[in-house]
Amino acid sequence: MTIQLNGHATPLDNVRTVQDLVIHLGYQDKRIAVERNGDIVPRSQHATTPLADNDHLEIVIAVGGG
């Protein structure tokens, strides 16, 4: 399967859900926001939101500072 991740074509194997993708990318312990095909995916739905070929995802990592 290939998805568009932050504007780049990204081939994935054995990644079926948003949660799988977050773990695959190493973001599981970070404060992130995930958008799939224009809709925000709440963290509570990461494990149950499936990914499909050609999905468009944006992942933003919150960075603290001041």
C-alpha positions in Angstrom: 0.0 0.0 0.0 1.2 3.6 -0.7 -0.2 6.6 1.2 0.6 10.3 0.9 2.2 11.3 4.2 2.8 15.0 4.6 2.8 15.4 0.9 5.1 12.5 0.1 4.3 9.1 -1.4 5.1 6.6 1.3 5.0 2.8 0.7 3.9 0.8 3.7 4.0 -2.9 4.6 2.1 -4.4 7.5 0.6 -1.0 8.5 -3.2 -1.3 8.7 -4.4 1.5 11.0 -3.5 5.0 12.1 -2.1 3.5 15.3 0.1 1.1 13.3 1.4 4.1 11.3 2.1 6.2 14.5 4.1 3.3 16.0 5.9 2.6 12.7 7.0 6.2 12.6 8.1 6.2 16.3 5.5 8.9 17.3 3.6 6.8 19.9 5.0 8.9 22.8 4.7 12.3 21.2 1.9 14.8 21.1 0.6 14.6 17.6 -2.4 15.5 15.5 -3.4 13.2 12.6 -5.5 14.2 9.7 -6.7 11.5 7.2 -8.3 12.6 3.9 -9.1 16.0 5.4 -10.6 14.8 8.7 -9.0 14.9 12.1 -8.6 11.5 13.6 -9.0 11.7 17.4 -6.4 9.8 19.4 -9.2 7.6 20.8 -9.8 6.3 17.2 -6.3 5.7 16.0 -6.5 2.0 16.7 -9.8 1.6 14.8 -9.2 3.9 11.9 -8.0 1.8 8.9 -5.6 3.0 6.2 -6.2 2.4 2.6 -4.1 2.8 -0.6 -3.8 6.4 -1.7 -5.0 7.9 1.7 -3.7 11.4 2.3 -2.4 11.8 5.8 -0.9 14.8 7.6 0.8 14.3 10.9 1.9 17.3 13.0 4.1 17.0 16.1 3.5 19.5 18.8 6.6 21.3 19.9 6.8 23.2 23.1 8.7 26.4 23.6 8.3 30.0 24.3 
